[in-house]
């Protein structure tokens, strides 16, 4: 009852044990730590909706004048209201959440998604009737059952894993099997590559595999398959695409590039037709960010080419030497472009960063290279800076490989260019950017979604700084413990 002292809203177990419940929804943390089933904290119930008159002495003749009695709450009124209070029940111990459990899972998942991105937009369009799977591991209703099944699978598994709920996890994996079967059936239909919902579902499956891997390289298989589907589409069709379709392309572009770089295979985004259409306002991206994506798309082609050359047995083959020189020239052209890009970026007001001493890191015993941090105007500027630095690392690594190939061939005039030093310096720059990025996000109260750009940058910095074998690598791991930036990216790359 509302406004009655002494009535605890804690869960049944905490009240029985006479301990203070933290009232965390849907299950309290005390029960989670003890590994016992929790019915969750009790919610407030409006027993009777009426105006309570003062008990002070009043004129009896006027006592009932002007008093409007509101009717008791009815079940149908509660269902229509936005209140989280359940309808009236005679037994207080049976009072529970009015929300369907899948609504809780979806709200939890949306914290970790790109706001208004392709997956988030799909979840926003879900109706209560689409959640008719509480008793069955398959969806029989809804305008888009394929997307609904995949999204709810992701939401259920993520919630179950993060809250250590074995029952929810088991249900999620049952749903996962159904979602995969539905996807395979949809892929067998001719023309399936034209359906946005299939593209989005594969994207969801890849994201799920990055967070909760079910097997080695599974996320990579999903993304490479997604790239093959998109390759069947006509790039010119984007001129007539809806905004939601364009957002879908924007959302999967970075994932496709990450998969191509991880697989060391050329990306379709490096093809001239795709570049041309994505250089228009259709890309829905700022020009600076689009140009950095184009650089990394070119890197996928050069990496695949350098791997092909390195497999040539005759190290003194003139054709091989000519090919190595060609790859190196293109890589150096990309370096020149990035240097020009950075100069233009820094010239715009608000984009540059300042360097400050990190006294907290110094006192905690951080390596000397990380005694300073970069400060940015906001986390978006920090994110673009890390994207630029990640692109720089990939290009420098290509140059470094071609220099090694030339040295193996006894190529005259090959000198140490300090490429390895530049790669390490770029890794230090990313490591110095991460603290301020995270601080900006904390100030904004953003504790969920993490940009894949930052995840990628974190991993690249950790790799080039020597992983756990170096002082800088160990420090990064310690500083990022508990953050999804490191955990998800590491799982994605080291499959």
Secondary structure, 3 states (H helix, E strand, C coil): CCCCCCCCCCCHHHHHHCCCCCCCCCCCHHHHHHCCCCCCCCCCCCCCCCCCCCCCCCCHHHCCCCCCCCCCCCHHHHHHCCCCCCCCCCCHHHCCCCCCHHHHHHHHHHCCCCCCCHHHHHHHCCCHHHHCCCCCCCCCCCCCHHHHHHHHHHHHHHHHHHCCCHHHHHHHHHHHHHHHHHHHHHHCCCCHHHCHHHHHHHHHHHHHHHHCCCCCCHHHHHHHHHHHHHHCCCHHHHHHCCHHHHHHHHHHHHHHHHHHHHHCCCCHHHCHHHHHHHCCHHHCCCHHHHHHHHHHHHHHHHHHHHHHHHCCCCCCCHHHHHHHHHHHHHHHHHHHHHHHHHHHHHHCCCCCCEEEECHHHHHCCCCHHHCEEEECCCHHHHHHHHHHHHHHHHHHHHHHHHHHHHHHCCCCCCCCCCHHHHHHHHHHHHHHHHHHHHHHHHHCCCCCCCCHHHHHHHHHHHHHCCHHHCHHHHHHHHHCCCCHHHHHHHHHHCC
